[in-house]
């Protein structure tokens, strides 16, 4: 399996993913933190937005404006169907160059599909697309490494840097870490990072 075929895999497993993806907002603690930190009706860039549920849906229902980016054409088609008033873009997150800065950037359960070098480069993109005081939230693995996992009968690539390197990259891009929770049992064992742009 080619690690760079993530989009094609998600196109194939979209029905499985949409059914399997929990909608019970186990992420609510972090989503509320973001919502309460950024301005009301603020703008949010959702990188790897998937089908739009439940993350983008939460923010839309709370009055925020979403720009969702995903490399899966099928995922974006479903987002457009569900939430036609928001902005949806088919693109590899590594390639976006939007003439806009956002109040928040999310890369929730998507950032870890990038290889190590791509993750490192993304912090420049985060920095250029976020407003001062804006919030960045992403999930990673608990330690440095690369793994493959079965999703809907297909193998998907995941990678993470070390805690120390994430801390360094965030500081270098002028972000202050608000939350770093390793393997949060109330969030599907995700390791969560929330940081604010200085």
N, C-alpha and C positions, 0 to 999 in steps of 0.2 A: 504493500500500500504506500502510495506517495504521500508524504506529509503535507504537500501543497494542494491536495485534492479535497480539502475540507468542504469547499462550497458544493462540489459535485456530490459528495456524500450526503450533505444536508438536503440537497435537492431530491435525492433518492429516498431519504428516510423522513421526509417532512411529516407525513401522516402519523408515523410512529412517534416522532418527536413531539408533535402538537398534543397527542394524547398522553404521552408519558411525562411531559413537563408539568410539574406540580404547579397548580394555580392558587395554592393556599397562602401565598405571600409570606413564606418563611423568611424572606428578606426584609420584612416590613420595618424592623428596627433601623436598618441602614437606609432604607428609602425615606423614612420619616426624618432621619437626621439630615439627609440631603435636602429634602423639601423645606425643612425648617431653617436651613442655613442660607439658601439662595433666595433671591427676591420672589415675591408672589408673581405668578404668570411668567416666570423666567424661562429661558431657553435651555434645552437639554440636547446634547449630542449623544445618541445611543449607538455605540459601535458594536456591531455584532448583535443587532436588535432581535434576530430570530423572527418569530411570528408576531411579536408585539405584545404577547401575553405571558406573564402578568406585569412585567416591569414597565414597559412603555404605557400600558393601559393604566397603571397606578398613577403615573404622572399626568397623563391626559385627563383623567377623572378629577385630578386636583388642580386643574387649570393651567398646567405648564404646556409649553409648545415644544414638540418633539421633532428633531431631525434624526431619522433612523437610517443606519447604514448596515448593509449586509451583502456579502458576496453571493448569497443564494438567491437566484431569481425567484424561486418558488416561495421562499420566506417573504421577500419583499412584496410579491403579488398578494399574499395573504394579509400582510400589513395594510396595503392599500385598500383592500376589500373591507377590513375591519375598522380602519381609522382613516377614512378618505380625506379628512381635513388637515392631516399632518404631512410632513415632507419625508418621503422615503426614497432612498438612493441605493441602487445596485452597484456596489463597489467593494473592492478589497480595502479594508480600513487603512492599510499601509499607504495607499495611494491617494487618499482624499486631500484636496486642497480647496477648502471652502473660504470664501471671502467673508468670514463671520467669526466672531468669538462668542462663546457660550457661557452660561452661568454654571453649567455642570457638564461633565463628560463621564459617560459610563462605558465600561468595557467588561460587562458582567458575564461570567462564564463564556467568554469569547477570547479575551486577551491571551489565555493560556494555549490557544491553538496556534499561536505564532512561535517560531523558533527563537532561540536565544538572541541572536543578532537582531532580528526584527523587533523583538520586544525592546531591546536597548534603544533602537532608533525611534520607537514610538513616542518616547518622552519629549523629543523635540516637537513632534506633532501635537501632543497634548498641550505643551507650553504655548504653541502658537495659536491654538484654537480655543483657549479659555480666558475668560475675563479675570482681572485682578479680584481676588476674593472668591473666585469660582471653586467648585468642588469636583475633584476627580475621584471616581470609585472604580475599582477593578478587583477581580478575584485571581488568585494564583494557587499553585500547589504549596504544600507546607515546606518544601525544601528544593534545592536545585536538582534538576534532572529532566529526563524525557521519558514519557510513557505512552503506550497505546492502550486504548480501552474500547470495549465493544459497545456500540450504540445502535440499537435496532438491527443487529446483525452485521453492522459495518464497523471496521476499525477506524478510530479517529486518533490523531496525534495530539499530545498535550506536552507542554514544556513549562518550566519555571526556572527563574533565577534564584539566587540565594536571598535570604532576608536582608543581609548586609548590602547586597548590590541594589536591590529595590530601594532601600533607604538612601543609598548614595545617589541613584538616578533621580529620585524625587527631590532631594536637597539640591542637586545640580540644576534642576529645572525650576527651582524656587517654589517648591511645595512643602508645606508643613504637615506632617502626618497627624491626623486626628484619631484614626483608629487603625490598629493592626491586630486582627483577631485570627489566631491560627486554628484551623480545623474547628470552626464554630459548630457545635453539635445542634444548635437551633437553626442553622442555615445549611443543612445538608453536608456538614463537614467542610464547607468551603473556607479557604483562608482569604480574609477580606482586608482590603486596603481602602481607606478613605483619607484623602489629603486635600488641603486647601491652598490655593495659589496665593502667594504673598504679594 
